[in-house]
Amino acid sequence: MAAEKFDAIVVGAGPSGNTAAYTLAKAGLKVLQIERGEYPGSKNVQGAILYADALEKVIPDFRDDAPLERHVIEQRIWVLDEASFVGTHYRSDDYNKPPYNRYTIIRAQFDKWFSAKVREAGAMLICETTVEELLMDGDRCIGVRCDRKGGEVHADVVVLADGVNSTLARKAGLHEELKPKNVALAVKEILFMPEEVIQQRFNVQEEEGVVIEMMGTVTEGMVGTGFLYTNKESLTIGVGCLLSDFKANPKRTQPYALLEKLKKHPSIAPLIAGGEMKEYCAHLIPEGGFHAVPKVYGDGWMIVGDSGGFVNAAHREGSNLAMTTGRLAAETIIAAKAAGKPMTAKTLSAYKAALDDSFVMKDLHKYRDMPEVLHTSPHFFTTYPALVNQAARTMFTVDGVDKKTKERAIFGSFKTARRWGGLVGDAFKLWRAFR
């Protein structure tokens, strides 16, 4: 391997790395992909959501043999207090007609399948190998150094897809240390449950799925959300909060305890009752958004996926941004090769232009102020969920009190909790976050 020179080296075999390697190999380029796990997906036991459109652009017939769990036909959004929730559901039969829009997947199975496609396309995959550092010739990246004999490998360009905590990019000075306010720590469990029980509890048929996203008092004032979704014979449940919030108050409930609290919530417990835990994992999610995206290209290098902070936390979208950035990076390299151009920063700047023209940066820009708004407004995760649930309880309780009196009591509770100035200020903050 050390004696060879490759057109491209891709570091990492997650969704972004696999997409980049597959696209490059399909175009006939000589590609080396390096994965530190025992096999692609070995470090990703958790369940996840797959957005079909991004993968369809790379592998149009992926539905024929990809290990998909359920296609999502219903989205629920819940605002929790300690004993109840106020929520909205969207369920459409349009989502029950092929080609389906979203799927639940088990990452270990899916990444392994995707990697097989990468190898079929002609890329060379090396597993159980850690890339220790980038090989630099001045400011230009010319390859990587791995933790094995003869581990220096050269390439025209290196694509970094090594995850949210990209040590390679930091060691090479390509971007700064990860800030706690820009990353969330999420914990997940996969609970085994018979297929027929899942279908009864969530009112779905075979292969149909439901996603529930939750916010509120379950995160105890920290910026974060919970989630629950259906697989074929299991449920994935989890919760995540910003690292900066855990760090600011070490006495706060720890991540695993937050998950246990979520599982015991009276609206969640009946849905997961009898579930047998199969897997437990914790992982980091980049949630800094637009302002936290580093420079993603330079002389001989590019950054894709979580390594570049490409996650839309507002809509809990990650895999589609990962696969899209991997594809756009690969297409930039392919075009440069076809034109006989060197892999300089000037040439690879076309990648950033493609990103800016895609939904990736447009969506991140739209929600550019959301991280700061939420980080400075803990009452959105405590006071308002409690007030909204209390308002619903007041209006739906039939107790002989007239509705006008109930409305005055609801408005009074909001004014007491936040006063007019706070209510107006909070409305402005939400406008900023979602404009």
Secondary structure, DSSP 8 states (H G I E B T S, - for coil): -TT-EEEEEEE--SHHHHHHHHHHHHTT--EEEE-SSSSTTTT--SEEEEEHHHHHTT-TTGGGTS-EEEEEEEEEEEEE-SS-EEEEEEE-GGGGSSS-SEEEEEHHHHHHHHHHHHHHTT-EEE-S--EEEEEEETTEEEEEEESSTT-EEEEEEEEE---SS-HHHHHTTSS----GGGEEEEEEEEEE--HHHHHHHHT--TTEEEEEEEEEGGGTTSSEEEEEEE-SSEEEEEEEEEHHHHHH-TTS--HHHHHHHHHHSTTTHHHHTT-EEEEEEEEEEE---GGG----EETTEEE-GGGGT--BTTTTB-HHHHHHHHHHHHHHHHHHHHTT----HHHHHHHHHHHHHSHHHHHHHHTTTHHHHHHT-GGGGTHHHHHHHHHHHHHH--SS--HHHHHHHHHHHHHHHHHHHHHHHHHHHHHHHH-
